[in-house]
C-alpha cells in the first residue's frame, strides 16, 4: 500500500473524532524538512504521525524531528497503518 493511501485513511479517521483537529503536512520548498506527515491536536495533546510503508525507514532528519517533538512534551510516532494509529490513540485518549 502506498504512503499516500495510508495517510488518507488515517486522516479520514482522525477527522471523525470529536476532540481532534488534524491535517496533512504537505512538504514543499517553504516548509521545514522532517516534519511528520500528519499533525493533530487530540484531546488537548499534540500528536504527530510519520507514515511509512511496511518496509519504509525513517530518515535521520525524521528521527531527529520525532525526538524533538517528544522532548518538547508532544507525542510522535512512525506508523504503517490505520490500525497502528488506533492502537496508539487508545493509550492517548478514551475512544
CNS distance restraints for C-alpha pairs under 8 A (distance, minus, plus):
assign (resid   1 and name CA) (resid   5 and name CA) 6.59 0.50 0.50
assign (resid   1 and name CA) (resid   6 and name CA) 7.03 0.50 0.50
assign (resid   1 and name CA) (resid  53 and name CA) 6.77 0.50 0.50
assign (resid   2 and name CA) (resid   6 and name CA) 6.47 0.50 0.50
assign (resid   2 and name CA) (resid  53 and name CA) 6.57 0.50 0.50
assign (resid   3 and name CA) (resid   7 and name CA) 6.02 0.50 0.50
assign (resid   3 and name CA) (resid  51 and name CA) 6.24 0.50 0.50
assign (resid   3 and name CA) (resid  52 and name CA) 5.76 0.50 0.50
assign (resid   3 and name CA) (resid  53 and name CA) 5.80 0.50 0.50
assign (resid   4 and name CA) (resid   8 and name CA) 6.15 0.50 0.50
assign (resid   5 and name CA) (resid   9 and name CA) 6.38 0.50 0.50
assign (resid   6 and name CA) (resid  10 and name CA) 6.26 0.50 0.50
assign (resid   6 and name CA) (resid  51 and name CA) 7.34 0.50 0.50
assign (resid   6 and name CA) (resid  80 and name CA) 7.28 0.50 0.50
assign (resid   6 and name CA) (resid  81 and name CA) 6.02 0.50 0.50
assign (resid   6 and name CA) (resid  82 and name CA) 6.84 0.50 0.50
assign (resid   7 and name CA) (resid  11 and name CA) 6.03 0.50 0.50
assign (resid   7 and name CA) (resid  24 and name CA) 7.87 0.50 0.50
assign (resid   7 and name CA) (resid  37 and name CA) 7.66 0.50 0.50
assign (resid   7 and name CA) (resid  38 and name CA) 7.54 0.50 0.50
assign (resid   7 and name CA) (resid  51 and name CA) 6.67 0.50 0.50
assign (resid   8 and name CA) (resid  12 and name CA) 6.01 0.50 0.50
assign (resid   9 and name CA) (resid  13 and name CA) 6.24 0.50 0.50
assign (resid   9 and name CA) (resid  82 and name CA) 6.50 0.50 0.50
assign (resid  10 and name CA) (resid  14 and name CA) 6.15 0.50 0.50
assign (resid  10 and name CA) (resid  81 and name CA) 7.64 0.50 0.50
assign (resid  10 and name CA) (resid  82 and name CA) 5.28 0.50 0.50
assign (resid  10 and name CA) (resid  85 and name CA) 7.35 0.50 0.50
assign (resid  11 and name CA) (resid  15 and name CA) 6.16 0.50 0.50
assign (resid  11 and name CA) (resid  22 and name CA) 7.00 0.50 0.50
assign (resid  11 and name CA) (resid  23 and name CA) 7.03 0.50 0.50
assign (resid  11 and name CA) (resid  24 and name CA) 7.26 0.50 0.50
assign (resid  11 and name CA) (resid  38 and name CA) 7.43 0.50 0.50
assign (resid  12 and name CA) (resid  16 and name CA) 6.83 0.50 0.50
assign (resid  13 and name CA) (resid  17 and name CA) 7.15 0.50 0.50
assign (resid  14 and name CA) (resid  20 and name CA) 6.52 0.50 0.50
assign (resid  14 and name CA) (resid  21 and name CA) 7.75 0.50 0.50
assign (resid  14 and name CA) (resid  22 and name CA) 6.58 0.50 0.50
assign (resid  15 and name CA) (resid  20 and name CA) 6.65 0.50 0.50
assign (resid  15 and name CA) (resid  21 and name CA) 6.97 0.50 0.50
assign (resid  15 and name CA) (resid  22 and name CA) 6.60 0.50 0.50
assign (resid  16 and name CA) (resid  20 and name CA) 7.99 0.50 0.50
assign (resid  19 and name CA) (resid  42 and name CA) 5.60 0.50 0.50
assign (resid  19 and name CA) (resid  43 and name CA) 5.27 0.50 0.50
assign (resid  19 and name CA) (resid  44 and name CA) 7.98 0.50 0.50
assign (resid  20 and name CA) (resid  40 and name CA) 6.67 0.50 0.50
assign (resid  20 and name CA) (resid  41 and name CA) 5.68 0.50 0.50
assign (resid  20 and name CA) (resid  42 and name CA) 4.27 0.50 0.50
assign (resid  20 and name CA) (resid  43 and name CA) 6.48 0.50 0.50
assign (resid  21 and name CA) (resid  40 and name CA) 5.41 0.50 0.50
assign (resid  21 and name CA) (resid  41 and name CA) 5.30 0.50 0.50
assign (resid  21 and name CA) (resid  42 and name CA) 6.45 0.50 0.50
assign (resid  22 and name CA) (resid  38 and name CA) 7.00 0.50 0.50
assign (resid  22 and name CA) (resid  39 and name CA) 5.71 0.50 0.50
assign (resid  22 and name CA) (resid  40 and name CA) 4.06 0.50 0.50
assign (resid  22 and name CA) (resid  41 and name CA) 6.50 0.50 0.50
assign (resid  23 and name CA) (resid  38 and name CA) 5.79 0.50 0.50
assign (resid  23 and name CA) (resid  39 and name CA) 5.68 0.50 0.50
assign (resid  23 and name CA) (resid  40 and name CA) 6.44 0.50 0.50
assign (resid  24 and name CA) (resid  37 and name CA) 5.78 0.50 0.50
assign (resid  24 and name CA) (resid  38 and name CA) 4.60 0.50 0.50
assign (resid  24 and name CA) (resid  39 and name CA) 6.54 0.50 0.50
assign (resid  25 and name CA) (resid  35 and name CA) 7.46 0.50 0.50
assign (resid  25 and name CA) (resid  36 and name CA) 7.00 0.50 0.50
assign (resid  25 and name CA) (resid  37 and name CA) 5.06 0.50 0.50
assign (resid  25 and name CA) (resid  38 and name CA) 5.71 0.50 0.50
assign (resid  25 and name CA) (resid  39 and name CA) 6.92 0.50 0.50
assign (resid  26 and name CA) (resid  37 and name CA) 7.23 0.50 0.50
assign (resid  27 and name CA) (resid  31 and name CA) 5.71 0.50 0.50
assign (resid  27 and name CA) (resid  32 and name CA) 7.47 0.50 0.50
assign (resid  27 and name CA) (resid  33 and name CA) 7.07 0.50 0.50
assign (resid  27 and name CA) (resid  35 and name CA) 7.89 0.50 0.50
assign (resid  33 and name CA) (resid  61 and name CA) 7.63 0.50 0.50
assign (resid  34 and name CA) (resid  61 and name CA) 5.40 0.50 0.50
assign (resid  34 and name CA) (resid  62 and name CA) 4.66 0.50 0.50
assign (resid  34 and name CA) (resid  65 and name CA) 6.00 0.50 0.50
assign (resid  35 and name CA) (resid  62 and name CA) 6.91 0.50 0.50
assign (resid  35 and name CA) (resid  65 and name CA) 6.55 0.50 0.50
assign (resid  36 and name CA) (resid  48 and name CA) 5.99 0.50 0.50
assign (resid  36 and name CA) (resid  49 and name CA) 5.58 0.50 0.50
assign (resid  36 and name CA) (resid  50 and name CA) 4.48 0.50 0.50
assign (resid  36 and name CA) (resid  51 and name CA) 7.60 0.50 0.50
assign (resid  36 and name CA) (resid  62 and name CA) 7.24 0.50 0.50
assign (resid  36 and name CA) (resid  65 and name CA) 7.94 0.50 0.50
assign (resid  36 and name CA) (resid  66 and name CA) 7.71 0.50 0.50
assign (resid  37 and name CA) (resid  48 and name CA) 7.48 0.50 0.50
assign (resid  37 and name CA) (resid  49 and name CA) 5.99 0.50 0.50
assign (resid  37 and name CA) (resid  50 and name CA) 5.03 0.50 0.50
assign (resid  37 and name CA) (resid  51 and name CA) 6.23 0.50 0.50
assign (resid  38 and name CA) (resid  48 and name CA) 5.69 0.50 0.50
assign (resid  38 and name CA) (resid  49 and name CA) 5.12 0.50 0.50
assign (resid  38 and name CA) (resid  50 and name CA) 6.66 0.50 0.50
assign (resid  38 and name CA) (resid  51 and name CA) 7.90 0.50 0.50
assign (resid  39 and name CA) (resid  46 and name CA) 7.64 0.50 0.50
assign (resid  39 and name CA) (resid  47 and name CA) 6.10 0.50 0.50
assign (resid  39 and name CA) (resid  48 and name CA) 4.51 0.50 0.50
assign (resid  39 and name CA) (resid  49 and name CA) 6.51 0.50 0.50
assign (resid  40 and name CA) (resid  46 and name CA) 6.02 0.50 0.50
assign (resid  40 and name CA) (resid  47 and name CA) 5.30 0.50 0.50
assign (resid  40 and name CA) (resid  48 and name CA) 6.20 0.50 0.50
assign (resid  41 and name CA) (resid  45 and name CA) 5.30 0.50 0.50
assign (resid  41 and name CA) (resid  46 and name CA) 4.65 0.50 0.50
assign (resid  41 and name CA) (resid  47 and name CA) 6.06 0.50 0.50
assign (resid  42 and name CA) (resid  46 and name CA) 6.56 0.50 0.50
assign (resid  42 and name CA) (resid  47 and name CA) 7.02 0.50 0.50
assign (resid  42 and name CA) (resid  93 and name CA) 7.90 0.50 0.50
assign (resid  43 and name CA) (resid  93 and name CA) 6.70 0.50 0.50
assign (resid  45 and name CA) (resid  74 and name CA) 6.92 0.50 0.50
assign (resid  45 and name CA) (resid  75 and name CA) 7.73 0.50 0.50
assign (resid  46 and name CA) (resid  74 and name CA) 5.06 0.50 0.50
assign (resid  46 and name CA) (resid  75 and name CA) 6.12 0.50 0.50
assign (resid  47 and name CA) (resid  74 and name CA) 6.09 0.50 0.50
assign (resid  47 and name CA) (resid  75 and name CA) 4.67 0.50 0.50
assign (resid  47 and name CA) (resid  76 and name CA) 5.61 0.50 0.50
assign (resid  48 and name CA) (resid  74 and name CA) 7.99 0.50 0.50
assign (resid  48 and name CA) (resid  75 and name CA) 6.24 0.50 0.50
assign (resid  48 and name CA) (resid  76 and name CA) 4.52 0.50 0.50
assign (resid  48 and name CA) (resid  77 and name CA) 6.36 0.50 0.50
assign (resid  49 and name CA) (resid  76 and name CA) 5.78 0.50 0.50
assign (resid  49 and name CA) (resid  77 and name CA) 5.02 0.50 0.50
assign (resid  49 and name CA) (resid  78 and name CA) 5.82 0.50 0.50
assign (resid  49 and name CA) (resid  79 and name CA) 6.42 0.50 0.50
assign (resid  50 and name CA) (resid  62 and name CA) 7.98 0.50 0.50
assign (resid  50 and name CA) (resid  76 and name CA) 7.65 0.50 0.50
assign (resid  50 and name CA) (resid  77 and name CA) 6.11 0.50 0.50
assign (resid  50 and name CA) (resid  78 and name CA) 4.67 0.50 0.50
assign (resid  50 and name CA) (resid  79 and name CA) 6.13 0.50 0.50
assign (resid  51 and name CA) (resid  78 and name CA) 5.88 0.50 0.50
assign (resid  51 and name CA) (resid  79 and name CA) 5.10 0.50 0.50
assign (resid  51 and name CA) (resid  80 and name CA) 5.81 0.50 0.50
assign (resid  51 and name CA) (resid  81 and name CA) 7.93 0.50 0.50
assign (resid  52 and name CA) (resid  56 and name CA) 5.00 0.50 0.50
assign (resid  52 and name CA) (resid  57 and name CA) 6.88 0.50 0.50
assign (resid  52 and name CA) (resid  58 and name CA) 7.80 0.50 0.50
assign (resid  52 and name CA) (resid  78 and name CA) 6.96 0.50 0.50
assign (resid  52 and name CA) (resid  79 and name CA) 6.20 0.50 0.50
assign (resid  52 and name CA) (resid  80 and name CA) 5.19 0.50 0.50
assign (resid  53 and name CA) (resid  80 and name CA) 5.38 0.50 0.50
assign (resid  54 and name CA) (resid  80 and name CA) 5.72 0.50 0.50
assign (resid  58 and name CA) (resid  62 and name CA) 5.76 0.50 0.50
assign (resid  58 and name CA) (resid  63 and name CA) 6.17 0.50 0.50
assign (resid  58 and name CA) (resid  78 and name CA) 7.72 0.50 0.50
assign (resid  59 and name CA) (resid  63 and name CA) 6.29 0.50 0.50
assign (resid  60 and name CA) (resid  64 and name CA) 6.24 0.50 0.50
assign (resid  61 and name CA) (resid  65 and name CA) 6.12 0.50 0.50
assign (resid  62 and name CA) (resid  66 and name CA) 6.15 0.50 0.50
assign (resid  63 and name CA) (resid  67 and name CA) 6.33 0.50 0.50
assign (resid  64 and name CA) (resid  68 and name CA) 6.21 0.50 0.50
assign (resid  65 and name CA) (resid  69 and name CA) 6.25 0.50 0.50
assign (resid  66 and name CA) (resid  70 and name CA) 6.32 0.50 0.50
assign (resid  66 and name CA) (resid  76 and name CA) 5.53 0.50 0.50
assign (resid  66 and name CA) (resid  77 and name CA) 7.10 0.50 0.50
assign (resid  67 and name CA) (resid  71 and name CA) 6.04 0.50 0.50
assign (resid  67 and name CA) (resid  76 and name CA) 7.87 0.50 0.50
assign (resid  68 and name CA) (resid  72 and name CA) 6.18 0.50 0.50
assign (resid  69 and name CA) (resid  73 and name CA) 6.58 0.50 0.50
assign (resid  69 and name CA) (resid  74 and name CA) 5.20 0.50 0.50
assign (resid  69 and name CA) (resid  75 and name CA) 6.51 0.50 0.50
assign (resid  69 and name CA) (resid  76 and name CA) 6.46 0.50 0.50
assign (resid  70 and name CA) (resid  74 and name CA) 4.91 0.50 0.50
assign (resid  70 and name CA) (resid  75 and name CA) 5.46 0.50 0.50
assign (resid  70 and name CA) (resid  76 and name CA) 6.45 0.50 0.50
assign (resid  79 and name CA) (resid  84 and name CA) 6.28 0.50 0.50
assign (resid  79 and name CA) (resid  85 and name CA) 6.75 0.50 0.50
assign (resid  80 and name CA) (resid  84 and name CA) 6.81 0.50 0.50
assign (resid  81 and name CA) (resid  85 and name CA) 6.66 0.50 0.50
assign (resid  82 and name CA) (resid  86 and name CA) 6.28 0.50 0.50
assign (resid  83 and name CA) (resid  87 and name CA) 6.30 0.50 0.50
assign (resid  84 and name CA) (resid  88 and name CA) 6.29 0.50 0.50
assign (resid  85 and name CA) (resid  89 and name CA) 6.12 0.50 0.50
assign (resid  86 and name CA) (resid  90 and name CA) 6.30 0.50 0.50
assign (resid  87 and name CA) (resid  91 and name CA) 7.07 0.50 0.50
assign (resid  88 and name CA) (resid  92 and name CA) 6.68 0.50 0.50
assign (resid  89 and name CA) (resid  93 and name CA) 5.91 0.50 0.50
assign (resid  89 and name CA) (resid  94 and name CA) 7.88 0.50 0.50
assign (resid  89 and name CA) (resid  95 and name CA) 7.91 0.50 0.50
assign (resid  90 and name CA) (resid  94 and name CA) 5.96 0.50 0.50
assign (resid  90 and name CA) (resid  95 and name CA) 6.49 0.50 0.50
